[in-house]
Amino acid sequence: MDTVHVWPGESARVAIDFAHPLVGDQDYVFHCHSLEHAEAGMVLRFTVKA
């Protein structure tokens, strides 16, 4: 599953398996598909270091 529904006042924890071999650092993004939400900051870029 790659979609988590979180209603107002709720929170969620997500565990991600990065078991595939990394060649150098890898950048990823998690985000909301609602443009209004994305503009409000529901977008995050993060780096997994090898």
PDB file of N, CA, C and O in Angstrom:
ATOM      1  N   MET A   1       0.856  -1.173   0.000  1.00  0.00           N
ATOM      2  CA  MET A   1       0.000   0.000   0.000  1.00  0.00           C
ATOM      3  C   MET A   1       0.900   1.233   0.000  1.00  0.00           C
ATOM      4  O   MET A   1       1.858   1.304   0.770  1.00  0.00           O
ATOM      5  N   ASP A   2       0.602   2.179  -0.839  1.00  0.00           N
ATOM      6  CA  ASP A   2       1.411   3.388  -0.878  1.00  0.00           C
ATOM      7  C   ASP A   2       0.603   4.651  -0.632  1.00  0.00           C
ATOM      8  O   ASP A   2       1.079   5.759  -0.880  1.00  0.00           O
ATOM      9  N   THR A   3      -0.614   4.484  -0.147  1.00  0.00           N
ATOM     10  CA  THR A   3      -1.462   5.625   0.183  1.00  0.00           C
ATOM     11  C   THR A   3      -1.974   5.464   1.603  1.00  0.00           C
ATOM     12  O   THR A   3      -2.456   4.395   1.977  1.00  0.00           O
ATOM     13  N   VAL A   4      -1.871   6.516   2.387  1.00  0.00           N
ATOM     14  CA  VAL A   4      -2.364   6.494   3.761  1.00  0.00           C
ATOM     15  C   VAL A   4      -3.366   7.625   3.903  1.00  0.00           C
ATOM     16  O   VAL A   4      -3.030   8.788   3.681  1.00  0.00           O
ATOM     17  N   HIS A   5      -4.576   7.295   4.266  1.00  0.00           N
ATOM     18  CA  HIS A   5      -5.599   8.316   4.506  1.00  0.00           C
ATOM     19  C   HIS A   5      -5.477   8.785   5.956  1.00  0.00           C
ATOM     20  O   HIS A   5      -5.571   7.980   6.883  1.00  0.00           O
ATOM     21  N   VAL A   6      -5.268  10.075   6.144  1.00  0.00           N
ATOM     22  CA  VAL A   6      -5.138  10.660   7.472  1.00  0.00           C
ATOM     23  C   VAL A   6      -6.150  11.786   7.569  1.00  0.00           C
ATOM     24  O   VAL A   6      -6.058  12.778   6.846  1.00  0.00           O
ATOM     25  N   TRP A   7      -7.093  11.634   8.443  1.00  0.00           N
ATOM     26  CA  TRP A   7      -8.159  12.615   8.609  1.00  0.00           C
ATOM     27  C   TRP A   7      -7.725  13.714   9.565  1.00  0.00           C
ATOM     28  O   TRP A   7      -6.776  13.519  10.324  1.00  0.00           O
ATOM     29  N   PRO A   8      -8.390  14.861   9.551  1.00  0.00           N
ATOM     30  CA  PRO A   8      -8.030  15.957  10.452  1.00  0.00           C
ATOM     31  C   PRO A   8      -7.945  15.471  11.898  1.00  0.00           C
ATOM     32  O   PRO A   8      -8.830  14.769  12.387  1.00  0.00           O
ATOM     33  N   GLY A   9      -6.870  15.857  12.562  1.00  0.00           N
ATOM     34  CA  GLY A   9      -6.666  15.474  13.953  1.00  0.00           C
ATOM     35  C   GLY A   9      -5.989  14.125  14.127  1.00  0.00           C
ATOM     36  O   GLY A   9      -5.635  13.762  15.249  1.00  0.00           O
ATOM     37  N   GLU A  10      -5.798  13.371  13.049  1.00  0.00           N
ATOM     38  CA  GLU A  10      -5.144  12.069  13.121  1.00  0.00           C
ATOM     39  C   GLU A  10      -3.684  12.196  12.685  1.00  0.00           C
ATOM     40  O   GLU A  10      -3.278  13.202  12.103  1.00  0.00           O
ATOM     41  N   SER A  11      -2.916  11.165  12.975  1.00  0.00           N
ATOM     42  CA  SER A  11      -1.539  11.089  12.492  1.00  0.00           C
ATOM     43  C   SER A  11      -1.264   9.651  12.075  1.00  0.00           C
ATOM     44  O   SER A  11      -2.022   8.740  12.409  1.00  0.00           O
ATOM     45  N   ALA A  12      -0.189   9.459  11.356  1.00  0.00           N
ATOM     46  CA  ALA A  12       0.177   8.118  10.894  1.00  0.00           C
ATOM     47  C   ALA A  12       1.691   7.986  10.902  1.00  0.00           C
ATOM     48  O   ALA A  12       2.417   8.958  10.691  1.00  0.00           O
ATOM     49  N   ARG A  13       2.150   6.776  11.148  1.00  0.00           N
ATOM     50  CA  ARG A  13       3.573   6.456  11.029  1.00  0.00           C
ATOM     51  C   ARG A  13       3.714   5.498   9.859  1.00  0.00           C
ATOM     52  O   ARG A  13       2.907   4.586   9.679  1.00  0.00           O
ATOM     53  N   VAL A  14       4.742   5.719   9.078  1.00  0.00           N
ATOM     54  CA  VAL A  14       4.959   4.897   7.893  1.00  0.00           C
ATOM     55  C   VAL A  14       6.375   4.331   7.956  1.00  0.00           C
ATOM     56  O   VAL A  14       7.335   5.075   8.155  1.00  0.00           O
ATOM     57  N   ALA A  15       6.502   3.022   7.787  1.00  0.00           N
ATOM     58  CA  ALA A  15       7.819   2.371   7.729  1.00  0.00           C
ATOM     59  C   ALA A  15       8.123   2.050   6.271  1.00  0.00           C
ATOM     60  O   ALA A  15       7.286   1.496   5.559  1.00  0.00           O
ATOM     61  N   ILE A  16       9.308   2.398   5.846  1.00  0.00           N
ATOM     62  CA  ILE A  16       9.705   2.184   4.458  1.00  0.00           C
ATOM     63  C   ILE A  16      10.948   1.304   4.439  1.00  0.00           C
ATOM     64  O   ILE A  16      11.912   1.570   5.157  1.00  0.00           O
ATOM     65  N   ASP A  17      10.926   0.269   3.628  1.00  0.00           N
ATOM     66  CA  ASP A  17      12.061  -0.644   3.501  1.00  0.00           C
ATOM     67  C   ASP A  17      12.953  -0.179   2.354  1.00  0.00           C
ATOM     68  O   ASP A  17      12.552  -0.213   1.191  1.00  0.00           O
ATOM     69  N   PHE A  18      14.154   0.252   2.689  1.00  0.00           N
ATOM     70  CA  PHE A  18      15.123   0.676   1.684  1.00  0.00           C
ATOM     71  C   PHE A  18      16.181  -0.414   1.510  1.00  0.00           C
ATOM     72  O   PHE A  18      17.378  -0.126   1.493  1.00  0.00           O
ATOM     73  N   ALA A  19      15.737  -1.660   1.382  1.00  0.00           N
ATOM     74  CA  ALA A  19      16.643  -2.806   1.337  1.00  0.00           C
ATOM     75  C   ALA A  19      17.381  -2.943   0.011  1.00  0.00           C
ATOM     76  O   ALA A  19      18.407  -3.620  -0.053  1.00  0.00           O
ATOM     77  N   HIS A  20      16.881  -2.314  -1.043  1.00  0.00           N
ATOM     78  CA  HIS A  20      17.578  -2.438  -2.327  1.00  0.00           C
ATOM     79  C   HIS A  20      18.955  -1.786  -2.225  1.00  0.00           C
ATOM     80  O   HIS A  20      19.129  -0.825  -1.476  1.00  0.00           O
ATOM     81  N   PRO A  21      19.929  -2.295  -2.968  1.00  0.00           N
ATOM     82  CA  PRO A  21      21.283  -1.738  -2.883  1.00  0.00           C
ATOM     83  C   PRO A  21      21.311  -0.277  -3.335  1.00  0.00           C
ATOM     84  O   PRO A  21      20.748   0.076  -4.371  1.00  0.00           O
ATOM     85  N   LEU A  22      21.962   0.545  -2.556  1.00  0.00           N
ATOM     86  CA  LEU A  22      22.117   1.952  -2.919  1.00  0.00           C
ATOM     87  C   LEU A  22      23.477   2.161  -3.565  1.00  0.00           C
ATOM     88  O   LEU A  22      24.481   1.610  -3.114  1.00  0.00           O
ATOM     89  N   VAL A  23      23.503   2.946  -4.604  1.00  0.00           N
ATOM     90  CA  VAL A  23      24.749   3.379  -5.213  1.00  0.00           C
ATOM     91  C   VAL A  23      24.792   4.879  -5.002  1.00  0.00           C
ATOM     92  O   VAL A  23      24.228   5.642  -5.787  1.00  0.00           O
ATOM     93  N   GLY A  24      25.452   5.295  -3.956  1.00  0.00           N
ATOM     94  CA  GLY A  24      25.445   6.703  -3.600  1.00  0.00           C
ATOM     95  C   GLY A  24      24.157   7.056  -2.874  1.00  0.00           C
ATOM     96  O   GLY A  24      23.328   6.188  -2.600  1.00  0.00           O
ATOM     97  N   ASP A  25      23.999   8.321  -2.568  1.00  0.00           N
ATOM     98  CA  ASP A  25      22.806   8.796  -1.874  1.00  0.00           C
ATOM     99  C   ASP A  25      21.623   8.819  -2.834  1.00  0.00           C
ATOM    100  O   ASP A  25      21.788   9.096  -4.022  1.00  0.00           O
ATOM    101  N   GLN A  26      20.429   8.528  -2.318  1.00  0.00           N
ATOM    102  CA  GLN A  26      19.216   8.518  -3.143  1.00  0.00           C
ATOM    103  C   GLN A  26      18.215   9.519  -2.582  1.00  0.00           C
ATOM    104  O   GLN A  26      17.934   9.510  -1.383  1.00  0.00           O
ATOM    105  N   ASP A  27      17.680  10.373  -3.429  1.00  0.00           N
ATOM    106  CA  ASP A  27      16.666  11.344  -3.023  1.00  0.00           C
ATOM    107  C   ASP A  27      15.276  10.774  -3.264  1.00  0.00           C
ATOM    108  O   ASP A  27      15.033  10.102  -4.266  1.00  0.00           O
ATOM    109  N   TYR A  28      14.367  11.049  -2.336  1.00  0.00           N
ATOM    110  CA  TYR A  28      12.979  10.608  -2.427  1.00  0.00           C
ATOM    111  C   TYR A  28      12.076  11.775  -2.048  1.00  0.00           C
ATOM    112  O   TYR A  28      12.525  12.753  -1.452  1.00  0.00           O
ATOM    113  N   VAL A  29      10.803  11.660  -2.400  1.00  0.00           N
ATOM    114  CA  VAL A  29       9.812  12.672  -2.054  1.00  0.00           C
ATOM    115  C   VAL A  29       8.555  11.966  -1.581  1.00  0.00           C
ATOM    116  O   VAL A  29       8.120  10.991  -2.194  1.00  0.00           O
ATOM    117  N   PHE A  30       7.965  12.454  -0.488  1.00  0.00           N
ATOM    118  CA  PHE A  30       6.596  12.030  -0.206  1.00  0.00           C
ATOM    119  C   PHE A  30       5.749  13.280  -0.237  1.00  0.00           C
ATOM    120  O   PHE A  30       6.192  14.369   0.127  1.00  0.00           O
ATOM    121  N   HIS A  31       4.506  13.097  -0.686  1.00  0.00           N
ATOM    122  CA  HIS A  31       3.689  14.268  -0.970  1.00  0.00           C
ATOM    123  C   HIS A  31       2.211  13.913  -0.982  1.00  0.00           C
ATOM    124  O   HIS A  31       1.824  12.746  -1.034  1.00  0.00           O
ATOM    125  N   CYS A  32       1.416  14.945  -0.934  1.00  0.00           N
ATOM    126  CA  CYS A  32      -0.034  14.825  -1.062  1.00  0.00           C
ATOM    127  C   CYS A  32      -0.397  15.145  -2.510  1.00  0.00           C
ATOM    128  O   CYS A  32       0.178  16.058  -3.101  1.00  0.00           O
ATOM    129  N   HIS A  33      -1.336  14.410  -3.082  1.00  0.00           N
ATOM    130  CA  HIS A  33      -1.736  14.647  -4.472  1.00  0.00           C
ATOM    131  C   HIS A  33      -2.710  15.813  -4.624  1.00  0.00           C
ATOM    132  O   HIS A  33      -3.075  16.163  -5.747  1.00  0.00           O
ATOM    133  N   SER A  34      -3.127  16.408  -3.538  1.00  0.00           N
ATOM    134  CA  SER A  34      -3.983  17.587  -3.598  1.00  0.00           C
ATOM    135  C   SER A  34      -3.084  18.819  -3.712  1.00  0.00           C
ATOM    136  O   SER A  34      -2.270  19.075  -2.824  1.00  0.00           O
ATOM    137  N   LEU A  35      -3.223  19.580  -4.792  1.00  0.00           N
ATOM    138  CA  LEU A  35      -2.382  20.754  -4.994  1.00  0.00           C
ATOM    139  C   LEU A  35      -2.513  21.738  -3.836  1.00  0.00           C
ATOM    140  O   LEU A  35      -1.522  22.326  -3.400  1.00  0.00           O
ATOM    141  N   GLU A  36      -3.721  21.915  -3.343  1.00  0.00           N
ATOM    142  CA  GLU A  36      -3.932  22.823  -2.207  1.00  0.00           C
ATOM    143  C   GLU A  36      -3.120  22.361  -0.999  1.00  0.00           C
ATOM    144  O   GLU A  36      -2.503  23.181  -0.319  1.00  0.00           O
ATOM    145  N   HIS A  37      -3.115  21.074  -0.734  1.00  0.00           N
ATOM    146  CA  HIS A  37      -2.346  20.544   0.393  1.00  0.00           C
ATOM    147  C   HIS A  37      -0.848  20.672   0.133  1.00  0.00           C
ATOM    148  O   HIS A  37      -0.089  21.043   1.028  1.00  0.00           O
ATOM    149  N   ALA A  38      -0.425  20.367  -1.087  1.00  0.00           N
ATOM    150  CA  ALA A  38       0.997  20.476  -1.421  1.00  0.00           C
ATOM    151  C   ALA A  38       1.476  21.911  -1.231  1.00  0.00           C
ATOM    152  O   ALA A  38       2.567  22.136  -0.708  1.00  0.00           O
ATOM    153  N   GLU A  39       0.677  22.868  -1.648  1.00  0.00           N
ATOM    154  CA  GLU A  39       1.038  24.276  -1.477  1.00  0.00           C
ATOM    155  C   GLU A  39       1.099  24.670  -0.005  1.00  0.00           C
ATOM    156  O   GLU A  39       1.790  25.621   0.361  1.00  0.00           O
ATOM    157  N   ALA A  40       0.371  23.932   0.842  1.00  0.00           N
ATOM    158  CA  ALA A  40       0.367  24.208   2.278  1.00  0.00           C
ATOM    159  C   ALA A  40       1.525  23.507   2.994  1.00  0.00           C
ATOM    160  O   ALA A  40       1.643  23.604   4.216  1.00  0.00           O
ATOM    161  N   GLY A  41       2.378  22.803   2.247  1.00  0.00           N
ATOM    162  CA  GLY A  41       3.564  22.211   2.851  1.00  0.00           C
ATOM    163  C   GLY A  41       3.541  20.703   3.005  1.00  0.00           C
ATOM    164  O   GLY A  41       4.427  20.146   3.653  1.00  0.00           O
ATOM    165  N   MET A  42       2.567  20.029   2.438  1.00  0.00           N
ATOM    166  CA  MET A  42       2.493  18.576   2.590  1.00  0.00           C
ATOM    167  C   MET A  42       3.341  17.877   1.524  1.00  0.00           C
ATOM    168  O   MET A  42       2.891  16.943   0.861  1.00  0.00           O
ATOM    169  N   VAL A  43       4.570  18.353   1.381  1.00  0.00           N
ATOM    170  CA  VAL A  43       5.546  17.776   0.461  1.00  0.00           C
ATOM    171  C   VAL A  43       6.875  17.762   1.209  1.00  0.00           C
ATOM    172  O   VAL A  43       7.250  18.756   1.832  1.00  0.00           O
ATOM    173  N   LEU A  44       7.585  16.643   1.148  1.00  0.00           N
ATOM    174  CA  LEU A  44       8.871  16.562   1.827  1.00  0.00           C
ATOM    175  C   LEU A  44       9.856  15.806   0.959  1.00  0.00           C
ATOM    176  O   LEU A  44       9.565  14.706   0.488  1.00  0.00           O
ATOM    177  N   ARG A  45      11.004  16.389   0.752  1.00  0.00           N
ATOM    178  CA  ARG A  45      12.102  15.714   0.057  1.00  0.00           C
ATOM    179  C   ARG A  45      13.070  15.234   1.126  1.00  0.00           C
ATOM    180  O   ARG A  45      13.392  15.974   2.055  1.00  0.00           O
ATOM    181  N   PHE A  46      13.537  13.990   0.996  1.00  0.00           N
ATOM    182  CA  PHE A  46      14.513  13.472   1.947  1.00  0.00           C
ATOM    183  C   PHE A  46      15.535  12.616   1.216  1.00  0.00           C
ATOM    184  O   PHE A  46      15.279  12.123   0.117  1.00  0.00           O
ATOM    185  N   THR A  47      16.694  12.445   1.839  1.00  0.00           N
ATOM    186  CA  THR A  47      17.794  11.702   1.235  1.00  0.00           C
ATOM    187  C   THR A  47      18.127  10.502   2.094  1.00  0.00           C
ATOM    188  O   THR A  47      18.261  10.619   3.313  1.00  0.00           O
ATOM    189  N   VAL A  48      18.262   9.334   1.453  1.00  0.00           N
ATOM    190  CA  VAL A  48      18.744   8.128   2.124  1.00  0.00           C
ATOM    191  C   VAL A  48      20.211   8.001   1.750  1.00  0.00           C
ATOM    192  O   VAL A  48      20.556   7.909   0.572  1.00  0.00           O
ATOM    193  N   LYS A  49      21.068   7.996   2.758  1.00  0.00           N
ATOM    194  CA  LYS A  49      22.503   7.952   2.517  1.00  0.00           C
ATOM    195  C   LYS A  49      22.989   6.515   2.463  1.00  0.00           C
ATOM    196  O   LYS A  49      22.605   5.682   3.284  1.00  0.00           O
ATOM    197  N   ALA A  50      23.839   6.237   1.485  1.00  0.00           N
ATOM    198  CA  ALA A  50      24.381   4.882   1.294  1.00  0.00           C
ATOM    199  C   ALA A  50      25.320   4.526   2.434  1.00  0.00           C
ATOM    200  O   ALA A  50      25.876   3.428   2.455  1.00  0.00           O
TER     201      ALA A  50
END
